[in-house]
Amino acid sequence: MVVGLGTNKLMRKFNMKKRTSLLLAAALSLSVVSTAASANASKGQRFYMKKMKVCKKDGIKNGAVFSIKHNRQEWKHIKEAGKLQEEWIAICPHGEKRIKKMKPKQVENLYDFVWKYASDGEVPSCG
């Protein structure tokens, strides 16, 4: 009987370690998912900084100014209407050629960037 009690105690200790490991794995998974979600905005920011410098000719001095032309809800509605590139061309006419040549993934990344840093969003640190 005494041996049975020791085994039971050992099993509870093992289950506690197992639960702790599962919680740690879940927390790590969530951090990876949130990092991946922000990666698209980062890629959009890099795209803007590299390819959209021409917008300075239209008075758009940086990506922050480009992004704050709308709030998050407005950017979402523009995307849902399928008019992102048209809106970007309206904001930055000198970038029309580059905007029209964008690949679908680049459009998604730039959208993530403008949505994240919209007028009611976060403040970017970009040039």
Residue, then its C-alpha position, 0 to 999 in steps of 0.5 A: m500500500v505504501v508503494g502505491l501512494g508513492t507511485n500516485k504522488l509521482m504520477r501527479k508530479f509528472n502530470m504537473k510537468k506535462r501541463t507546464s510543458l503544454l502551456l509553455a508550448a502553447a505560449l510559444s506557438l502564439s508568439v510565433v503566430s503573432t510574429a508572423a502576422s506582423a511580418n507582412a506589415s514589415k515587408g510592406q514597410r520595406f516595399y514602400m521604403k524601397k519602391m515608393k520613394v517616387c511618392k515624395k514628388d506628390g508631397i508624401k514624405n514617408g510611409a507614415v504619411f502614406s498610411i494615415k490617409h485613411n483609418r483602419q476601417e476605411w482601408k478595410h473597406i477599400k480592400e474589400a471593394g477591390k480598389l486598393q491599387e486605385e486608391w494608392i495611385a490616387i494618393c501617389p500618382h507618380g507611383e502609378k507604374r510601380i503600383k500597377k506592376m505589384k504582385p498579389k503578395q506585395v499588394e497584401n504586404l503593403y495593405d498590411f502596412v497601411w492598415k497597421y499604421a493607419s491614422d488610428g493605428e500604430v506610429p511607424s518609424c520609416g523613411 
